[in-house]
Amino acid sequence: TTGLMVVAKNDAAHASLSEQFADHGRTGEMRRGYLAFVWGVPNRQRGTIDAPIDRHPFAREKMAVREGGREAVTHWEIKEVFNGRDGKPVASLLACQLETGRTHQIRVHLAHTGHPLMGDAVYGPHFKAKAGQLGSQGKDALTALGRQALHAWLLALEHPRTGEFLHWEAALPEDLLLLQRALEAAL
């Protein structure tokens, strides 16, 4: 995953940031936004995935949606739809906002709904064959990506010392821009 992250320079800053992240913006203004290139297109423009996440029962290095897991809530909205060589929708770009912050939350939630991240070898390997529906530019860009197509584009939080509300945005990195352009071209 590319994009924004925050680092504490001292214990007081760490405590404040930890508190804001634990609160997930419920009582403060903290927000985290991600852009996700996914296989397929959800059946509505926006939605919320409210599904608990816990360790996978057999593959302990993975997480999974599981009854009795920790609360996990992801809000998403379709930003762009990409057609394949046949002119039919094959992938989409989603903007995701986290209400909670579980390990691999976006990856797990989107795979659970049948729309895993493009390039995600852990949670979406069974979608590898879908690359055949992409045009040659799309296939090449996805192969060159070599990672999951997820980018942390938005981070907004309260400064630990001054209390000032800070807001940052990070444009898509070059590899995801290449993927986006190739998917838009559908060639």
C-alpha positions in Angstrom: 0.0 0.0 0.0 1.3 3.5 -0.9 0.3 6.9 0.5 0.1 8.8 3.7 1.2 7.8 7.1 1.8 9.6 10.4 4.8 9.1 12.7 5.0 10.3 16.3 8.3 12.1 17.3 7.8 11.7 21.1 5.7 9.8 23.7 3.1 12.6 24.1 2.5 12.7 20.3 2.3 8.9 20.2 -0.3 8.9 23.0 -2.4 11.5 21.3 -2.2 9.9 17.9 -2.9 6.5 19.4 -6.0 7.9 21.1 -7.3 9.5 17.8 -6.7 6.3 15.9 -8.4 4.2 18.5 -11.4 6.6 18.4 -11.5 6.3 14.6 -13.0 9.7 14.2 -16.2 8.9 16.2 -15.8 11.8 18.6 -13.1 13.8 16.7 -12.4 14.8 13.2 -9.8 12.1 12.4 -10.4 10.6 8.9 -8.5 8.1 6.7 -9.3 7.7 3.0 -8.1 5.1 0.6 -8.4 4.5 -3.1 -8.8 0.9 -4.2 -8.7 -0.6 -7.6 -10.9 -3.7 -7.4 -12.1 -6.5 -9.6 -15.7 -6.2 -10.7 -18.3 -3.4 -9.9 -20.4 -3.3 -6.8 -24.2 -3.4 -7.5 -24.8 0.1 -6.1 -23.0 3.5 -6.1 -22.0 3.5 -2.4 -22.3 1.3 0.7 -21.0 0.2 4.0 -19.4 -3.2 4.9 -20.0 -3.9 8.6 -18.5 -7.3 9.1 -16.3 -8.5 12.1 -12.7 -9.5 11.3 -10.5 -12.0 13.1 -7.6 -14.3 12.3 -8.3 -16.8 9.5 -9.1 -20.2 11.0 -6.6 -22.1 8.9 -4.2 -19.6 7.4 -3.0 -17.8 10.5 -1.1 -15.1 8.6 -4.4 -14.0 7.1 -7.4 -12.2 8.5 -11.0 -13.1 7.6 -14.6 -12.0 8.2 -15.6 -14.2 11.1 -18.4 -14.4 13.6 -17.2 -13.3 17.0 -14.4 -11.2 15.4 -13.6 -7.5 16.2 -16.0 -4.9 14.9 -14.9 -3.6 11.4 -16.7 -1.0 9.3 -15.6 0.2 5.9 -17.6 2.8 3.9 -17.0 2.8 0.1 -18.1 4.7 -3.0 -17.6 4.0 -6.7 -15.4 6.6 -8.3 -14.8 5.0 -11.7 -15.8 1.9 -13.7 -13.4 0.2 -16.2 -14.5 -1.9 -19.1 -12.6 -4.9 -20.4 -11.7 -5.8 -24.0 -15.3 -6.9 -24.6 -16.7 -3.5 -23.5 -18.3 -5.0 -20.3 -17.3 -3.7 -16.8 -14.4 -5.7 -15.3 -13.0 -3.4 -12.6 -13.7 -0.3 -10.6 -12.0 2.4 -8.5 -13.5 2.7 -5.0 -12.9 5.5 -2.4 -12.9 3.8 1.0 -13.2 5.4 4.4 -12.4 3.5 7.6 -14.6 3.7 10.6 -12.5 1.1 12.4 -8.9 0.0 11.8 -8.4 -3.7 11.7 -5.4 -5.5 10.1 -5.9 -5.8 6.4 -9.5 -4.4 6.8 -10.0 -3.0 3.3 -8.4 -6.0 1.7 -10.5 -8.4 3.7 -13.8 -6.6 3.4 -13.6 -6.0 -0.3 -12.6 -9.6 -1.0 -15.4 -10.8 1.3 -17.9 -8.8 -0.9 -16.5 -10.4 -4.1 -14.4 -7.4 -5.2 -10.8 -8.1 -4.1 -8.1 -5.6 -4.8 -6.4 -5.9 -8.1 -2.9 -7.4 -7.6 -3.7 -8.8 -4.1 -2.0 -12.2 -4.1 -3.2 -12.9 -0.5 -6.9 -12.1 -0.6 -7.6 -12.2 -4.3 -5.5 -14.8 -6.0 -8.6 -16.6 -7.4 -9.2 -13.5 -9.5 -5.9 -13.8 -11.4 -7.7 -15.2 -14.4 -9.8 -12.0 -14.7 -6.7 -10.3 -16.0 -7.5 -12.1 -19.3 -10.5 -9.8 -19.6 -8.2 -6.7 -19.6 -6.7 -5.2 -22.7 -3.0 -5.8 -23.2 -2.1 -2.4 -21.6 -4.2 -3.2 -18.6 -2.6 -6.6 -18.2 0.9 -5.2 -18.6 0.2 -2.4 -16.0 -1.2 -4.9 -13.5 1.8 -7.2 -13.9 4.2 -4.2 -13.5 2.4 -3.1 -10.4 3.5 -6.2 -8.5 1.4 -5.3 -5.4 -2.2 -4.7 -4.3 -3.7 -1.6 -5.9 -4.4 0.3 -2.7 -3.4 3.9 -1.9 -3.9 5.9 1.3 -4.8 9.3 -0.2 -6.4 11.1 2.7 -5.3 11.7 6.3 -6.9 14.2 8.6 -6.2 14.5 12.3 -5.7 16.9 15.3 -2.1 18.0 15.9 -1.0 16.3 19.2 0.4 19.5 20.7 -1.4 22.4 19.2 -4.8 20.9 18.6 -4.9 22.3 15.1 -6.8 20.3 12.6 -4.4 19.0 9.9 -5.5 17.6 6.5 -3.2 15.9 3.9 -3.9 14.4 0.5 -1.6 12.3 -1.6 -2.1 11.9 -5.4 -2.0 8.4 -6.8 1.6 7.3 -7.3 2.9 6.7 -10.8 2.4 2.9 -10.9 -1.3 3.3 -10.0 -1.7 6.2 -12.5 -0.3 3.9 -15.2 -2.8 1.2 -14.1 -5.7 3.7 -14.1 -4.8 5.0 -17.6 -4.4 1.5 -19.0 -7.8 0.5 -17.5 -9.4 3.6 -19.0 -8.0 2.8 -22.4 -9.3 -0.8 -22.3 -6.8 -1.6 -25.0 
